[in-house]
Amino acid sequence: ILAMIWMLPKKIGSPMFVAAFILMILGTYYATRDEFFATVFSPVFAFGFAAVVIWIFDHVDFKAYFTSFKGSDIKTIWRKIIKPIPFVTIIAVVLLICAPNAMYAIDAGISSNDDDRSGLSTGALTYYVKTDSDWKMNSVLSTYENESKNGAMVTWIDYVTDASAFGGFTSISDPNGNGAEAASNILLADATNGSSTAAMLIYLLKYNGIDESKSILVPAYMDEESFGNLKEILENPGKFRAEVLKDTDDFGILSSGISDENLTYIVGKKYLTELFSGYQISKMYESVSSVCSKNISYFMIGSGMFPIYYGYSSTFASLAAINGYELSDQYGTVAQFETADYFTMYYSGVYSYTDAMYDTLLWRAYIGMSPAEAGFTGTMASSNYITALSLSDGTVKAMPGYGLGNFQVDYGHLYVDYNADSEAKLDSDGWTKMLFTEAENKQKTDGGLINYLAGYPVIMRYVPTSAGTAVSGTIIDTSSEPVMGIRVSVIDKDGITRSTCISNDDGQFTVLTNSNSDKIVIAAASQTKNDGTIVLTVDATEPASIA
């Protein structure tokens, strides 16, 4: 730009030169404020710097300049040093070559999670050093090291190496991305209606072969026609592309370049959940698993997978993009699950979420309730909810696994941060790692605060249907006509909603109870997992009284 300013008087009559000059000014301005423009203009600046440096070395005789210092006194040397053309040339070389490379070298020695960066970040090299204070996943994984494992884990691809090295887990995906689409379809599916389990079933059907699985599914779970439709989805997913991209209400806001594998999962999940209850899908999954000797038993959700702050959701954006969802801006906002409104961008900095987000296995496993289910409403509901969970005084609590029937949080390995000071902030001293249940019990007796979002992973296990008791029935009205859309939920002894089902067109439902179940609630006009008008409550140990 300095070179162009120097040439401007001579080139002012050239429209092309003036346009290039204006472009460089605007590029410099926006490149310092926007990641997209920085990416676009960086090659321009690189070529520009190279051209200036080449011109300098071509027009300045440095050898003669420095040779002239020999035999000269101090006064003469200083007069020669500040001689305009060579002096300015040396300054330009220092500024254009030495200084930037020195900054890159300094930045390359500072990890992105170093708290003492003082704003110095030139983008030379971005990397993360997994220290005990910054990376809390490995300390939790290590508690599983000596436990026997039965089945694979579903988690984000960046975590699979640590899961193996520290916890001894195998995963359905690897760091190279193999299996990542299957994992993302499980994690981002609706976990409350059986969609996540449907994705697990599709994963096994692809592994075992759809034709080889026919004898398992037909006629035990489905008829020939239903099986034929499912086979068509698995073998020819591309034929559904136009329908899927057009119907955003049923399939979500997806990228036009969505892969055939993602189409298989997305169309297959919808097809299965429309025909079968979550309990029936679980039974199919378990039957196929027993035959092909392959199963999924563990699910690990890390706090880094959540898109909490606007502009800092790269992991979630990558997870969603792998799943085929459309990114709506350069900051990785996923329109299917997030909204970046005025308050998000300019006030709170915390994403607002869509209803689709609250029912994902990701959300239900790590946080549990949606803001509305926890009593938060209005424009700032998401932000206020996240803040309350980060500094909880006991009035707002995380409920990992809320609304899930076949998934059970491993509370024996679930940690939070506890602080005895009820006035503490997130950066205060006194925060201590503590088991989830231990911290909540201590808070009940001693007060203090709990940070449920401290960064420790939540690990769940798949609970087979054989571990519980299936409770089925039919909802009918006073005229003995079946009623669809009625919520049936199992409440455990801790008051947390677990297995949940909505009655189908024939009024039928199936939920799963276990030894920790307390009661079964039937509610009409229900929009979430805990609202509506309760019309019947029965003891979970006496499900026959539902009739």
Secondary structure by P-SEA (a helix, b strand, c coil): caaaaaacccccccaaaaaaaaaaaaaaaaaaccaaaaaaaaaaaaaaaaaaaaaaaaccaaaaaaaaaccccaaaaaaaaaccaaaaaaaaaaaaccaaaaaaaaaaacccccccccccccccbbbbbbcccccaaaaaaaaaccccccbbbbcccccaaaaaacccccccccccccaaaaaaaaaacccccaaaaaaaaaaaaaaacccccccccccccccaaaaaaaaaaacccccaaaaaaacccccccccccccaaaaaaaaaaaaaaacccaaaaaaaaaaaaaaacccccbbbbccccccccccccaaaaaaaaaaccccccccccccccccccccccccccbbbbcccccccaaaaaccccccccccccccaaaaaaaaaaacccccccccccccccccccccccbbbbbbccccccccccbbbbbcaaaaaaaaacbbbbbccccbbbbbbbbbccccbbbbbbbbbccccccccbbbbbbbcccccccccccccccccbbbbbcccccbbbbbcccccccccccccccccccccccc
